[in-house]
Amino acid sequence: MRIEEILSLAPVMPVVTIDEPAAAVPLARALLAGGLRAIEVTLRTAAALEASRLIAREAPEMVLGVGTVLSAEDFRAAAAAGAKFAVSPGLTPALMEASRAAPFPFLPGVASASELMFALEHGFQTLKFFPAASAGGPAALKALAGPFPSVRFCPTGGIDAANAKDYLALSNVACVGGSWVAPKEAMVKGDFPAIEALASAAAALR
């Protein structure tokens, strides 16, 4: 799948930090049951790659993304774990080179017009806007639509159920990324019905 297709699967992409691999598959199934079909598992814990492998193997209908990709080694690890796409908070020449060899699409992050122009020069038209809230929020994205009408964004960072619609109302926003649909407290308690309910509400945002 192209990155544009992945971002169009649902209005919200869960951005999750998994501490225990055992939570990975129930989490993925709860999100799917709620109508969210793509996930970003961040490489912020020791459990992240094992959790990703479990999702890829046991919940293959979930389009698995691996996030917080910061190096070529992260790309290789994501591919080995079964990822269908990779996400990074930024874009460097080394990451760009690694993405060319990866077997899946890449969603790099930008936070300014200059970073966006660098990404465009290298063929990236679909980007993560991060950290969205502190980089200007919906007002910044609306302003970027003027000089960059072809670019589509997945804003992430500081987005929740209360402000997600403000982003989704913009023509250049494909979806939003957020962690509110998979709160750590619910994962720790094994309260996956609560996560399914949050996912269902998120899927209905647009």
C-alpha positions as CSV (number, residue, x, y, z in Angstrom):
1,M,0.0,0.0,0.0
2,R,1.1,3.6,-0.6
3,I,1.3,5.8,2.4
4,E,-1.6,7.9,1.1
5,E,-3.8,4.8,1.1
6,I,-2.7,3.8,4.6
7,L,-3.6,7.3,6.0
8,S,-7.0,7.2,4.3
9,L,-8.0,4.0,6.2
10,A,-9.4,5.9,9.2
11,P,-9.5,9.5,10.5
12,V,-7.3,8.6,13.4
13,M,-4.1,6.5,13.5
14,P,-3.3,5.3,17.0
15,V,0.2,6.1,18.1
16,V,1.0,3.5,20.8
17,T,3.8,2.8,23.3
18,I,3.7,-0.8,24.4
19,D,5.4,-1.9,27.6
20,E,4.3,-5.5,27.6
21,P,4.3,-7.6,24.4
22,A,1.3,-9.6,25.8
23,A,-0.9,-6.5,25.4
24,A,0.0,-6.1,21.7
25,V,-2.5,-8.4,20.0
26,P,-5.5,-7.6,22.3
27,L,-4.8,-4.0,21.7
28,A,-4.7,-4.4,17.9
29,R,-7.9,-6.4,17.9
30,A,-9.7,-3.8,20.1
31,L,-8.6,-1.0,17.7
32,L,-9.7,-3.0,14.7
33,A,-13.1,-3.8,16.3
34,G,-13.5,0.0,16.8
35,G,-12.8,0.7,13.2
36,L,-9.2,1.8,13.2
37,R,-7.2,-0.2,10.7
38,A,-3.7,1.2,10.9
39,I,-1.4,1.6,14.0
40,E,2.0,3.2,14.7
41,V,3.9,1.2,17.3
42,T,6.7,3.5,18.6
43,L,10.2,2.3,19.2
44,R,10.2,3.8,22.7
45,T,10.3,0.6,24.7
46,A,12.2,-2.6,24.8
47,A,9.0,-4.4,24.0
48,A,8.2,-2.5,20.8
49,L,9.7,-4.8,18.2
50,E,8.4,-8.0,19.8
51,A,4.9,-6.3,20.1
52,S,5.2,-5.4,16.4
53,R,6.1,-9.0,15.4
54,L,3.1,-10.3,17.4
55,I,0.7,-7.9,15.7
56,A,2.0,-8.7,12.3
57,R,1.6,-12.4,12.9
58,E,-1.6,-12.6,14.9
59,A,-3.5,-9.6,13.7
60,P,-2.5,-9.4,10.1
61,E,-5.5,-7.3,9.1
62,M,-4.1,-4.4,11.1
63,V,-1.8,-2.3,8.9
64,L,1.3,-2.2,11.1
65,G,3.5,0.9,11.2
66,V,6.7,1.2,13.3
67,G,7.4,4.7,14.5
68,T,10.2,6.7,16.1
69,V,12.4,5.4,13.3
70,L,15.7,7.3,13.7
71,S,18.2,5.3,11.8
72,A,18.9,2.8,9.0
73,E,19.0,0.1,11.6
74,D,15.5,1.0,12.8
75,F,14.3,0.6,9.2
76,R,15.8,-2.9,9.1
77,A,14.4,-3.8,12.4
78,A,10.9,-2.6,11.4
79,A,11.0,-4.6,8.2
80,A,12.1,-7.8,10.1
81,A,9.2,-7.2,12.5
82,G,6.7,-7.2,9.7
83,A,5.9,-3.5,9.4
84,K,3.9,-2.2,6.5
85,F,5.2,1.4,6.9
86,A,7.6,3.4,8.9
87,V,7.2,6.8,10.6
88,S,9.8,9.2,11.8
89,P,9.6,12.5,13.8
90,G,12.0,14.1,11.2
91,L,13.9,13.6,8.0
92,T,17.7,13.4,7.5
93,P,19.8,12.4,4.5
94,A,20.6,9.1,6.2
95,L,16.9,8.3,6.8
96,M,16.1,9.3,3.3
97,E,18.7,6.9,1.9
98,A,17.5,4.1,4.2
99,S,13.9,4.7,3.1
100,R,14.8,4.1,-0.5
101,A,15.9,0.5,0.3
102,A,13.0,-0.2,2.6
103,P,10.3,-2.6,1.5
104,F,7.5,-0.3,2.6
105,P,6.5,3.4,2.4
106,F,7.9,6.0,4.8
107,L,6.1,8.9,6.5
108,P,8.8,11.4,7.6
109,G,8.1,14.3,10.0
110,V,8.4,18.0,9.4
111,A,7.7,21.0,11.6
112,S,8.4,24.0,9.4
113,A,8.1,25.3,5.8
114,S,11.9,24.8,5.3
115,E,11.7,21.2,6.4
116,L,8.7,20.7,4.2
117,M,10.6,22.1,1.2
118,F,13.5,19.7,1.9
119,A,11.1,16.8,1.9
120,L,9.4,17.9,-1.3
121,E,12.8,18.2,-3.0
122,H,13.3,14.5,-2.3
123,G,9.9,13.3,-3.5
124,F,7.9,13.2,-0.2
125,Q,4.4,14.6,-0.7
126,T,2.7,13.0,2.3
127,L,4.2,14.0,5.7
128,K,3.8,13.8,9.4
129,F,3.4,17.2,11.0
130,F,5.2,17.0,14.4
131,P,4.9,18.1,17.1
132,A,1.6,19.4,15.8
133,A,0.3,21.4,18.7
134,S,3.6,23.2,19.6
135,A,4.4,23.7,15.9
136,G,1.4,25.9,15.4
137,G,-1.6,23.5,15.3
138,P,-4.4,23.8,12.8
139,A,-3.5,27.4,12.1
140,A,0.0,26.4,10.9
141,L,-1.4,23.7,8.7
142,K,-4.0,26.0,7.2
143,A,-1.2,28.5,6.4
144,L,1.0,25.8,4.8
145,A,-1.8,24.8,2.5
146,G,-1.4,28.0,0.5
147,P,2.2,27.6,-0.7
148,F,2.1,23.8,-0.6
149,P,-1.3,22.8,-2.0
150,S,-0.2,19.3,-3.0
151,V,1.1,18.2,0.4
152,R,-1.0,16.1,2.7
153,F,-0.3,15.7,6.4
154,C,-0.8,13.4,9.4
155,P,-0.4,15.8,12.3
156,T,0.7,14.1,15.5
157,G,1.6,15.5,19.0
158,G,-0.7,17.1,21.4
159,I,-3.8,15.9,19.6
160,D,-6.7,14.4,21.5
161,A,-10.5,13.8,21.3
162,A,-11.2,17.4,22.0
163,N,-9.2,19.0,19.2
164,A,-8.9,16.3,16.6
165,K,-11.8,17.6,14.6
166,D,-10.1,21.0,14.2
167,Y,-7.3,19.2,12.3
168,L,-9.6,16.9,10.4
169,A,-11.6,19.8,9.1
170,L,-8.5,21.0,7.1
171,S,-8.3,20.0,3.4
172,N,-4.6,19.1,3.7
173,V,-5.0,16.7,6.6
174,A,-5.4,13.0,5.7
175,C,-5.7,11.8,9.2
176,V,-4.4,12.6,12.7
177,G,-2.2,10.5,14.9
178,G,-2.9,10.3,18.6
179,S,-2.3,8.2,21.7
180,W,-5.6,9.0,23.4
181,V,-7.3,6.0,21.8
182,A,-4.9,3.6,23.6
183,P,-4.3,5.0,27.1
184,K,-1.6,3.3,29.1
185,E,-3.9,2.9,32.1
186,A,-6.3,0.8,30.0
187,M,-3.6,-1.3,28.6
188,V,-2.1,-2.0,32.1
189,K,-5.5,-3.0,33.4
190,G,-6.3,-5.1,30.3
191,D,-9.4,-2.9,29.7
192,F,-9.6,-3.5,26.0
193,P,-13.3,-2.9,25.8
194,A,-12.6,0.7,26.9
195,I,-10.0,1.0,24.1
196,E,-12.5,-0.4,21.6
197,A,-15.0,2.2,22.7
198,L,-12.4,5.0,22.3
199,A,-11.5,3.6,18.9
200,S,-15.1,3.6,17.8
201,A,-15.5,7.2,18.8
202,A,-12.3,8.1,16.9
203,A,-13.4,6.3,13.8
204,A,-16.6,8.3,13.7
205,L,-14.8,11.7,13.8
206,R,-15.0,12.2,10.1
